[in-house]
Amino acid sequence: MLENKKVAILGDRDGVPGPAIEECIKTTGAEVVFTTTECFV
């Protein structure tokens, strides 16, 4: 479903961080163009 798509990832400091999401998305064939982990307070 995500193969050959570009993905921007917004992770949460108290939830799932961006790099962890990125590792999962890489297995789908998508291209990760931006990854960050933010604190949503």
PAKELUM-563160 format. One record per residue: residue number from 1; residue in three letters; x, y negated, z of N, C-alpha, C in turn. Coordinates in Angstrom, 3 decimals. Layout:
N
<atom num="NUM" residuo="ALA" n_x="X" n_y="Y" n_z="Z" ca_x="X" ca_y="Y" ca_z="Z" c_x="X" c_y="Y" c_z="Z"/>
...
***
This chain:
41
<atom num="1" residuo="MET" n_x="0.816" n_y="1.191" n_z="0.000" ca_x="0.000" ca_y="0.000" ca_z="0.000" c_x="0.869" c_y="-1.269" c_z="0.000"/>
<atom num="2" residuo="LEU" n_x="2.000" n_y="-1.254" n_z="0.679" ca_x="2.861" ca_y="-2.431" ca_z="0.764" c_x="4.055" c_y="-2.370" c_z="-0.183"/>
<atom num="3" residuo="GLU" n_x="4.158" n_y="-1.316" n_z="-0.960" ca_x="5.308" ca_y="-1.161" ca_z="-1.852" c_x="5.397" c_y="-2.328" c_z="-2.828"/>
<atom num="4" residuo="ASN" n_x="6.614" n_y="-2.883" n_z="-2.967" ca_x="6.902" ca_y="-4.024" ca_z="-3.843" c_x="6.214" c_y="-5.322" c_z="-3.408"/>
<atom num="5" residuo="LYS" n_x="5.830" n_y="-5.437" n_z="-2.150" ca_x="5.247" ca_y="-6.664" ca_z="-1.601" c_x="6.287" c_y="-7.359" c_z="-0.737"/>
<atom num="6" residuo="LYS" n_x="6.128" n_y="-8.660" n_z="-0.535" ca_x="6.996" ca_y="-9.435" ca_z="0.358" c_x="6.241" c_y="-9.628" c_z="1.672"/>
<atom num="7" residuo="VAL" n_x="6.968" n_y="-9.500" n_z="2.793" ca_x="6.327" ca_y="-9.531" ca_z="4.108" c_x="7.046" c_y="-10.519" c_z="5.017"/>
<atom num="8" residuo="ALA" n_x="6.265" n_y="-11.333" n_z="5.754" ca_x="6.783" ca_y="-12.192" ca_z="6.814" c_x="6.286" c_y="-11.612" c_z="8.127"/>
<atom num="9" residuo="ILE" n_x="7.178" n_y="-11.455" n_z="9.101" ca_x="6.840" ca_y="-10.791" ca_z="10.358" c_x="6.951" c_y="-11.765" c_z="11.520"/>
<atom num="10" residuo="LEU" n_x="5.894" n_y="-11.844" n_z="12.319" ca_x="5.887" ca_y="-12.641" ca_z="13.544" c_x="5.695" c_y="-11.692" c_z="14.717"/>
<atom num="11" residuo="GLY" n_x="6.767" n_y="-11.458" n_z="15.469" ca_x="6.688" ca_y="-10.590" ca_z="16.630" c_x="6.381" c_y="-11.400" c_z="17.880"/>
<atom num="12" residuo="ASP" n_x="6.048" n_y="-10.715" n_z="18.948" ca_x="5.715" ca_y="-11.353" ca_z="20.221" c_x="6.713" c_y="-10.906" c_z="21.279"/>
<atom num="13" residuo="ARG" n_x="7.241" n_y="-11.844" n_z="22.041" ca_x="8.252" ca_y="-11.539" ca_z="23.047" c_x="7.730" c_y="-10.555" c_z="24.096"/>
<atom num="14" residuo="ASP" n_x="6.495" n_y="-10.701" n_z="24.517" ca_x="5.926" ca_y="-9.824" ca_z="25.542" c_x="5.200" c_y="-8.615" c_z="24.950"/>
<atom num="15" residuo="GLY" n_x="5.168" n_y="-8.538" n_z="23.639" ca_x="4.513" ca_y="-7.421" ca_z="22.957" c_x="5.526" c_y="-6.657" c_z="22.137"/>
<atom num="16" residuo="VAL" n_x="5.298" n_y="-6.605" n_z="20.836" ca_x="6.201" ca_y="-5.904" ca_z="19.931" c_x="7.105" c_y="-6.941" c_z="19.255"/>
<atom num="17" residuo="PRO" n_x="8.426" n_y="-6.864" n_z="19.456" ca_x="9.343" ca_y="-7.839" ca_z="18.862" c_x="9.459" c_y="-7.662" c_z="17.343"/>
<atom num="18" residuo="GLY" n_x="9.803" n_y="-8.756" n_z="16.676" ca_x="9.931" ca_y="-8.757" ca_z="15.217" c_x="10.829" c_y="-7.678" c_z="14.644"/>
<atom num="19" residuo="PRO" n_x="12.044" n_y="-7.474" n_z="15.188" ca_x="12.920" ca_y="-6.442" ca_z="14.622" c_x="12.322" c_y="-5.032" c_z="14.679"/>
<atom num="20" residuo="ALA" n_x="11.521" n_y="-4.743" n_z="15.693" ca_x="10.886" ca_y="-3.423" ca_z="15.773" c_x="9.841" c_y="-3.259" c_z="14.669"/>
<atom num="21" residuo="ILE" n_x="9.074" n_y="-4.309" n_z="14.424" ca_x="8.087" ca_y="-4.281" ca_z="13.344" c_x="8.801" c_y="-4.150" c_z="12.000"/>
<atom num="22" residuo="GLU" n_x="9.912" n_y="-4.881" n_z="11.854" ca_x="10.680" ca_y="-4.838" ca_z="10.601" c_x="11.147" c_y="-3.427" c_z="10.278"/>
<atom num="23" residuo="GLU" n_x="11.632" n_y="-2.709" n_z="11.258" ca_x="12.093" ca_y="-1.339" ca_z="11.018" c_x="10.954" c_y="-0.458" c_z="10.522"/>
<atom num="24" residuo="CYS" n_x="9.766" n_y="-0.654" n_z="11.040" ca_x="8.606" ca_y="0.128" ca_z="10.582" c_x="8.193" c_y="-0.267" c_z="9.170"/>
<atom num="25" residuo="ILE" n_x="8.192" n_y="-1.552" n_z="8.877" ca_x="7.769" ca_y="-2.045" ca_z="7.566" c_x="8.736" c_y="-1.603" c_z="6.472"/>
<atom num="26" residuo="LYS" n_x="10.023" n_y="-1.508" n_z="6.795" ca_x="11.017" ca_y="-1.087" ca_z="5.800" c_x="10.703" c_y="0.291" c_z="5.229"/>
<atom num="27" residuo="THR" n_x="10.070" n_y="1.146" n_z="5.993" ca_x="9.755" ca_y="2.497" ca_z="5.527" c_x="8.614" c_y="2.505" c_z="4.518"/>
<atom num="28" residuo="THR" n_x="7.895" n_y="1.379" n_z="4.362" ca_x="6.764" ca_y="1.318" ca_z="3.435" c_x="7.177" c_y="0.897" c_z="2.039"/>
<atom num="29" residuo="GLY" n_x="8.428" n_y="0.417" n_z="1.874" ca_x="8.881" ca_y="-0.040" ca_z="0.572" c_x="8.687" c_y="-1.528" c_z="0.367"/>
<atom num="30" residuo="ALA" n_x="8.203" n_y="-2.237" n_z="1.392" ca_x="8.017" ca_y="-3.691" ca_z="1.308" c_x="9.350" c_y="-4.398" c_z="1.521"/>
<atom num="31" residuo="GLU" n_x="9.441" n_y="-5.623" n_z="1.010" ca_x="10.640" ca_y="-6.444" ca_z="1.200" c_x="10.362" c_y="-7.431" c_z="2.325"/>
<atom num="32" residuo="VAL" n_x="11.133" n_y="-7.368" n_z="3.399" ca_x="10.979" ca_y="-8.280" ca_z="4.528" c_x="11.754" c_y="-9.560" c_z="4.203"/>
<atom num="33" residuo="VAL" n_x="11.038" n_y="-10.687" n_z="4.096" ca_x="11.681" ca_y="-11.948" ca_z="3.736" c_x="11.889" c_y="-12.859" c_z="4.950"/>
<atom num="34" residuo="PHE" n_x="11.176" n_y="-12.586" n_z="6.049" ca_x="11.311" ca_y="-13.417" ca_z="7.253" c_x="10.887" c_y="-12.601" c_z="8.456"/>
<atom num="35" residuo="THR" n_x="11.693" n_y="-12.651" n_z="9.527" ca_x="11.366" ca_y="-11.977" ca_z="10.774" c_x="11.707" c_y="-12.900" c_z="11.928"/>
<atom num="36" residuo="THR" n_x="10.791" n_y="-13.015" n_z="12.878" ca_x="11.058" ca_y="-13.799" ca_z="14.073" c_x="10.292" c_y="-13.203" c_z="15.247"/>
<atom num="37" residuo="THR" n_x="10.778" n_y="-13.508" n_z="16.430" ca_x="10.080" ca_y="-13.125" ca_z="17.659" c_x="9.831" c_y="-14.402" c_z="18.432"/>
<atom num="38" residuo="GLU" n_x="8.585" n_y="-14.675" n_z="18.740" ca_x="8.191" ca_y="-15.907" ca_z="19.406" c_x="7.541" c_y="-15.601" c_z="20.751"/>
<atom num="39" residuo="CYS" n_x="7.438" n_y="-16.632" n_z="21.572" ca_x="6.761" ca_y="-16.534" ca_z="22.866" c_x="5.448" c_y="-17.299" c_z="22.735"/>
<atom num="40" residuo="PHE" n_x="4.330" n_y="-16.601" n_z="22.721" ca_x="3.018" ca_y="-17.215" ca_z="22.583" c_x="2.399" c_y="-17.389" c_z="23.967"/>
<atom num="41" residuo="VAL" n_x="2.658" n_y="-18.545" n_z="24.589" ca_x="2.127" ca_y="-18.818" ca_z="25.933" c_x="1.109" c_y="-19.934" c_z="25.848"/>
***
